């Protein structure tokens, strides 16, 4: 069952989401808006295998905002959030791009936030608008929805735990 606004407010106040900017603005009827802390461009290619023994995440170059704005050309970028998500063993998260971003010719791709994950999140921003897009520092770009599941002992223990 997805958390409604009242349940989500209680969970956020208990620490489900930390380091947010404005609870009233970021809390939505069905989720929570995540904001931009950093934008990076990719340098080089990555590698992914079955066991992750040969996984290689490509380096990135942090882009600096100019007068509080990033001016992005078409392409793909890595976004890091301001917020820290701290999922208990009975909650998972799914995120979607904010509809305003879609209306500008951009989208976001996310993984699933597994039960037990804690950290700042990263996701892929794809700018398809041939004229690019401007994104302000701390802009709300991604919308995470939380769902309660049966509690599990098999929680996230991967490489990205405590990501900052």
C-alpha distance (Angstrom), angle and dihedral (degrees) to the residues before:
residue distance angle dihedral
X1 . . .
X2 3.81 . .
X3 3.80 116.2 .
X4 3.80 113.4 -107.8
X5 3.79 124.5 -142.0
X6 3.81 95.8 -88.3
X7 3.82 94.1 46.2
X8 3.78 90.9 45.5
X9 3.82 93.0 51.3
X10 3.82 89.9 53.0
X11 3.81 92.1 47.7
X12 3.82 92.9 47.8
X13 3.79 90.7 50.0
X14 3.83 87.2 52.4
X15 3.82 91.4 53.0
X16 3.82 107.2 -87.7
X17 3.81 88.4 130.3
X18 3.80 121.5 22.2
X19 3.79 134.7 -178.1
X20 3.81 93.5 32.8
X21 3.79 120.3 156.3
X22 3.82 104.6 -138.7
X23 3.80 120.5 3.1
X24 3.80 94.6 -162.5
X25 3.82 93.4 51.9
X26 3.81 96.6 40.4
X27 3.80 98.3 43.9
X28 3.80 108.5 85.5
X29 3.82 131.8 -174.8
X30 3.83 90.7 -92.7
X31 3.78 108.4 15.6
X32 3.77 149.2 -11.4
X33 3.81 129.6 -78.9
X34 3.80 116.3 -128.7
X35 3.80 119.2 -149.2
X36 3.80 135.4 -143.0
X37 3.79 118.4 -100.7
X38 3.81 99.3 161.1
X39 3.79 138.5 4.6
X40 3.80 120.3 -154.5
X41 3.79 133.8 -174.2
X42 3.79 119.5 -142.2
X43 3.81 121.7 -109.1
X44 3.78 113.3 -163.6
X45 3.76 133.5 -16.5
X46 3.77 131.6 -62.7
X47 3.80 132.7 -137.4
X48 3.79 128.8 -139.6
X49 3.80 127.5 -174.0
X50 3.80 135.2 170.8
X51 3.82 99.3 -97.1
X52 3.83 97.0 35.3
X53 3.81 88.3 -126.0
X54 3.80 89.3 118.2
X55 3.79 96.7 33.2
X56 3.79 111.1 134.5
X57 3.79 120.0 -175.4
X58 3.82 110.8 -154.9
X59 3.77 121.8 -116.7
X60 3.78 117.6 -105.9
X61 3.76 135.7 -151.9
X62 3.81 115.4 -133.6
X63 3.79 110.7 -129.6
X64 3.78 118.5 -139.9
X65 3.78 119.1 -134.9
X66 3.79 117.8 -126.0
X67 3.81 114.5 -138.4
X68 3.80 88.6 -16.8
X69 3.82 96.1 -50.3
X70 3.79 137.2 98.0
X71 3.80 114.3 -146.5
X72 3.79 104.8 -155.3
X73 3.78 127.0 -166.4
X74 3.80 121.3 -150.2
X75 3.79 110.8 -67.2
X76 3.78 142.2 77.3
X77 3.79 126.4 -60.0
X78 3.78 138.2 179.2
X79 3.81 115.4 -122.9
X80 3.81 123.2 -158.2
X81 3.78 117.5 -160.8
X82 3.78 131.2 -133.7
X83 3.78 90.6 -138.2
X84 3.78 127.8 83.6
X85 3.79 114.0 -144.5
X86 3.83 115.8 -152.3
X87 3.79 109.6 -172.6
X88 3.80 119.9 -166.0
X89 3.80 120.1 -142.3
X90 3.81 92.2 -91.5
X91 3.83 101.2 49.8
X92 3.82 132.4 72.7
X93 3.79 129.7 -179.7
X94 3.80 136.0 -137.7
X95 3.79 120.7 -171.7
X96 3.77 134.4 -158.0
X97 3.79 134.0 -175.6
X98 3.78 115.2 -96.7
X99 3.79 109.6 -102.8
X100 3.82 91.5 -121.0
X101 3.80 88.6 62.6
X102 3.80 90.9 51.3
X103 3.80 90.2 51.1
X104 3.82 88.2 57.1
X105 3.80 93.4 56.1
X106 3.81 96.5 -99.2
X107 3.77 134.2 111.8
X108 3.78 139.9 -175.6
X109 3.79 129.5 -135.2
X110 3.81 119.6 -155.0
X111 3.75 140.6 179.8
X112 3.80 122.3 -133.6
X113 3.80 116.0 -84.9
X114 3.81 101.1 -128.7
X115 3.80 124.6 -145.0
X116 3.80 108.5 -89.7
X117 3.82 95.7 27.7
X118 3.79 117.1 136.7
X119 3.78 126.0 -179.7
X120 3.75 149.5 70.1
X121 3.74 109.1 -55.2
X122 3.77 130.3 -125.5
X123 3.77 127.1 -161.2
X124 3.78 141.8 165.5
X125 3.81 121.6 -94.0
X126 3.80 114.2 -162.4
X127 3.80 116.8 -164.0
X128 3.79 108.7 -160.3
X129 3.80 98.5 162.4
X130 3.81 104.7 108.2
X131 3.82 89.2 -140.6
X132 3.81 92.2 52.7
X133 3.80 126.9 -134.4
X134 3.80 139.6 -95.0
X135 3.78 117.5 -133.4
X136 3.78 122.5 -173.0
X137 3.79 122.2 -139.7
X138 3.83 110.3 -90.9
X139 3.83 91.8 15.8
X140 3.80 115.4 160.2
X141 3.81 104.8 -116.8
X142 3.80 109.8 148.3
X143 3.79 129.4 52.6
X144 3.82 117.6 -152.6
X145 3.80 121.6 -161.3
X146 3.81 119.2 -162.9
X147 3.78 125.5 -146.2
X148 3.77 127.5 -166.2
X149 3.82 114.4 -132.5
X150 3.79 134.2 178.9
X151 3.79 106.0 -73.2
X152 3.78 113.0 -95.7
X153 3.78 133.9 -163.5
X154 3.81 89.8 -154.7
X155 3.83 97.2 80.8
X156 3.79 130.4 160.4
X157 3.80 113.5 -66.3
X158 3.79 100.0 158.8
X159 3.77 136.1 131.5
X160 3.79 94.7 -83.9
X161 3.82 97.5 57.6
X162 3.83 111.1 129.7
X163 3.81 90.2 11.8
X164 3.79 112.1 178.6
